[in-house]
Amino acid sequence: MLSQTTTAATHESVAAPIGIKLNDTNYGLWSQVVEMYISGKDKLGYINGDLPQPTEIDPAFRKWSTENAVVKGWLINSMEPKLIGNYIRFPTAKAVWDTIAQRILMAPTLHKFMISREG
């Protein structure tokens, strides 16, 4: 029975049953669904900054690093494949989360700038 419980817990940590994939047009909906999912797993601090990275000599570092990798995996696995390469190398889930928001929110401004330069 113990191995079934351990297997189920491990599977739940790795799996990303988030029912939406981030693409170029759905950031608002995607971010709400993903934030709700991560909050439901009691891991919101990894994307909102409430659980900052401890130093590598801190005894809590190993657990933080493992849980950060799980949350980062949820984020990466909830993206369209063409977007993954843009975010996979970021070191923390928070860096992935913040960069997605910055790029999406800056996209309309950048688009207007490019149009004004062409005109």
Secondary structure, 3 states (H helix, E strand, C coil): CHHHHHHHHHHHHHCCCCCCCECCCCHHHHHHHHHHHHHHCCCCHHHHCCCCCCCCCCCCHHHHHHHHHHHHHHHHHCECHHHHHHHCCCCCHHHHHHHHHHHHHHHHHHHHHHHHHHC
